[in-house]
């Protein structure tokens, strides 16, 4: 019975910063996997992907951006974590994936600009979860004054 207690409280004590990182990744991956049934329906009905992709993209990315910004606003300065070498390896792997995605994708996905834009938005939120852009912007503004 000890394992039930362990499993039930395992993720309740995560700091908001860690929850933010996990939610940024989970929401993007779930949206990415939701796009493929939509993509199959577009192909099945013979609709134009360049037009119909935006009917999925704008509501999903709107929800994703608003929810991520809301979660980010809850994180205090004390909860921010200084990035270590591990995130650098993650960014290198992300860059390799991004590069290979452009060169290995199929003809039909090549028309889908929404996937590229959503991946760029995801990359910005993921980068912000490791490096605080808010601090970066305030440092730049102080230098200008």
The 8 nearest C-alpha neighbors of each residue, nearest first, counted from 0:
[[1, 2, 3, 4, 5, 6, 7, 8],
 [2, 0, 4, 3, 5, 6, 7, 8],
 [1, 3, 5, 4, 0, 6, 7, 8],
 [4, 2, 6, 5, 0, 1, 7, 8],
 [3, 5, 7, 1, 2, 6, 8, 0],
 [6, 4, 2, 3, 8, 7, 9, 1],
 [7, 5, 9, 3, 4, 8, 2, 10],
 [6, 8, 4, 5, 9, 3, 10, 11],
 [9, 7, 11, 5, 6, 10, 4, 12],
 [8, 10, 6, 5, 7, 11, 12, 13],
 [11, 9, 12, 13, 8, 7, 6, 18],
 [10, 12, 8, 13, 9, 7, 14, 18],
 [11, 13, 10, 14, 9, 8, 15, 18],
 [14, 12, 10, 11, 17, 18, 15, 16],
 [13, 15, 16, 17, 18, 12, 78, 19],
 [16, 14, 18, 17, 74, 19, 13, 78],
 [15, 17, 19, 14, 18, 74, 78, 20],
 [18, 16, 20, 19, 14, 15, 13, 21],
 [17, 19, 15, 21, 20, 16, 22, 14],
 [18, 20, 16, 22, 17, 21, 15, 23],
 [21, 19, 17, 23, 18, 22, 128, 16],
 [22, 20, 18, 24, 19, 23, 25, 17],
 [21, 23, 25, 19, 24, 20, 26, 18],
 [24, 22, 20, 21, 26, 25, 19, 27],
 [23, 25, 21, 27, 22, 26, 28, 20],
 [26, 24, 22, 28, 27, 23, 21, 29],
 [27, 25, 29, 28, 23, 24, 22, 30],
 [26, 28, 30, 24, 29, 25, 31, 23],
 [27, 29, 31, 25, 30, 26, 24, 32],
 [28, 30, 26, 32, 31, 27, 25, 33],
 [31, 29, 33, 27, 32, 28, 26, 34],
 [30, 32, 28, 34, 29, 33, 27, 35],
 [31, 33, 29, 34, 30, 35, 28, 36],
 [34, 32, 30, 31, 35, 36, 29, 37],
 [33, 35, 37, 31, 32, 36, 38, 30],
 [34, 36, 38, 37, 33, 32, 39, 31],
 [37, 35, 39, 38, 34, 33, 40, 32],
 [38, 36, 34, 40, 35, 39, 41, 33],
 [37, 39, 35, 41, 36, 40, 34, 42],
 [40, 38, 36, 42, 41, 37, 43, 35],
 [41, 39, 43, 37, 42, 38, 44, 36],
 [40, 42, 38, 46, 39, 44, 43, 45],
 [41, 43, 45, 39, 40, 44, 46, 38],
 [44, 42, 40, 45, 41, 39, 46, 38],
 [43, 45, 41, 42, 46, 40, 39, 47],
 [46, 44, 42, 43, 41, 47, 40, 48],
 [47, 45, 41, 44, 48, 42, 51, 43],
 [46, 48, 49, 50, 51, 45, 41, 42],
 [49, 47, 51, 50, 52, 46, 41, 111],
 [48, 50, 47, 52, 51, 110, 111, 53],
 [51, 49, 48, 47, 52, 53, 54, 46],
 [50, 52, 48, 53, 54, 49, 47, 46],
 [53, 51, 54, 48, 55, 50, 49, 56],
 [52, 54, 56, 55, 51, 57, 50, 113],
 [55, 53, 51, 52, 56, 57, 58, 50],
 [54, 56, 53, 52, 57, 58, 59, 34],
 [55, 57, 53, 59, 54, 60, 58, 52],
 [56, 58, 60, 59, 61, 53, 55, 54],
 [59, 57, 61, 60, 56, 55, 62, 54],
 [58, 60, 62, 56, 61, 57, 63, 55],
 [61, 59, 63, 57, 62, 58, 56, 64],
 [62, 60, 58, 64, 59, 63, 57, 65],
 [61, 63, 59, 65, 60, 64, 66, 58],
 [64, 62, 60, 66, 61, 65, 67, 59],
 [63, 65, 67, 61, 66, 62, 60, 68],
 [66, 64, 68, 62, 67, 63, 69, 61],
 [65, 67, 69, 63, 68, 64, 62, 70],
 [68, 66, 70, 64, 69, 65, 63, 71],
 [67, 69, 71, 65, 70, 66, 64, 72],
 [68, 70, 66, 72, 67, 71, 65, 73],
 [71, 69, 67, 73, 68, 72, 19, 66],
 [72, 70, 68, 73, 69, 74, 67, 19],
 [71, 73, 69, 70, 74, 68, 75, 67],
 [72, 74, 71, 70, 75, 69, 15, 16],
 [75, 73, 71, 72, 15, 16, 78, 76],
 [76, 74, 77, 78, 73, 79, 72, 15],
 [75, 77, 78, 79, 74, 80, 131, 134],
 [78, 76, 75, 79, 80, 74, 16, 14],
 [79, 77, 75, 76, 16, 80, 74, 14],
 [80, 78, 76, 77, 16, 81, 75, 74],
 [79, 81, 82, 78, 129, 16, 77, 130],
 [80, 82, 83, 79, 129, 130, 131, 78],
 [83, 81, 129, 80, 86, 130, 84, 85],
 [82, 84, 85, 86, 81, 87, 80, 129],
 [83, 85, 87, 86, 88, 82, 89, 90],
 [84, 86, 88, 87, 83, 89, 82, 90],
 [87, 85, 89, 88, 84, 83, 90, 82],
 [86, 88, 90, 84, 85, 89, 91, 83],
 [89, 87, 91, 85, 86, 90, 92, 84],
 [90, 88, 86, 92, 87, 91, 93, 85],
 [91, 89, 93, 87, 92, 88, 94, 86],
 [90, 92, 94, 88, 93, 89, 95, 87],
 [93, 91, 95, 89, 90, 94, 96, 88],
 [92, 94, 90, 96, 91, 95, 89, 97],
 [95, 93, 97, 91, 96, 92, 90, 98],
 [94, 96, 92, 98, 97, 93, 99, 91],
 [97, 95, 93, 99, 94, 98, 100, 92],
 [96, 98, 94, 100, 95, 99, 93, 101],
 [97, 99, 95, 100, 96, 101, 94, 102],
 [100, 98, 102, 96, 101, 97, 103, 95],
 [99, 101, 97, 103, 98, 102, 104, 96],
 [102, 100, 99, 98, 103, 104, 97, 109],
 [101, 103, 99, 100, 104, 98, 105, 97],
 [104, 102, 100, 99, 101, 105, 98, 106],
 [105, 103, 100, 102, 101, 108, 109, 106],
 [104, 106, 108, 107, 109, 103, 102, 110],
 [105, 107, 109, 108, 104, 110, 103, 111],
 [108, 106, 109, 105, 110, 111, 104, 48],
 [109, 107, 111, 110, 105, 106, 104, 112],
 [108, 110, 106, 107, 111, 105, 104, 112],
 [111, 109, 108, 107, 112, 49, 48, 106],
 [112, 110, 108, 113, 109, 114, 49, 48],
 [111, 113, 115, 114, 110, 116, 109, 49],
 [114, 112, 116, 111, 115, 117, 56, 52],
 [115, 113, 117, 112, 116, 111, 118, 31],
 [116, 114, 118, 112, 113, 117, 119, 111],
 [115, 117, 119, 113, 118, 114, 120, 112],
 [116, 118, 120, 114, 119, 115, 113, 121],
 [119, 117, 121, 115, 116, 120, 114, 122],
 [118, 120, 122, 116, 117, 121, 115, 123],
 [121, 119, 117, 123, 122, 118, 116, 124],
 [120, 122, 118, 124, 119, 123, 125, 117],
 [121, 123, 119, 125, 120, 124, 126, 118],
 [124, 122, 126, 120, 121, 125, 127, 119],
 [125, 123, 127, 121, 126, 122, 128, 120],
 [124, 126, 122, 128, 127, 123, 121, 23],
 [127, 125, 123, 129, 128, 124, 122, 130],
 [128, 126, 130, 124, 131, 129, 125, 132],
 [127, 129, 125, 126, 20, 130, 124, 131],
 [130, 128, 126, 127, 82, 131, 125, 86],
 [131, 129, 127, 128, 126, 132, 82, 81],
 [130, 132, 127, 133, 134, 129, 135, 128],
 [133, 131, 135, 134, 127, 136, 130, 126],
 [132, 134, 136, 131, 135, 137, 127, 138],
 [135, 133, 137, 132, 136, 131, 138, 130],
 [134, 136, 132, 138, 133, 137, 139, 131],
 [137, 135, 139, 133, 138, 134, 132, 140],
 [136, 138, 140, 134, 139, 135, 141, 133],
 [139, 137, 141, 135, 136, 140, 134, 142],
 [138, 140, 136, 142, 137, 141, 135, 143],
 [139, 141, 137, 143, 142, 138, 136, 144],
 [142, 140, 138, 144, 143, 139, 137, 136],
 [143, 141, 139, 140, 144, 138, 137, 136],
 [142, 144, 140, 141, 139, 138, 137, 136],
 [143, 141, 142, 140, 139, 138, 137, 136]]
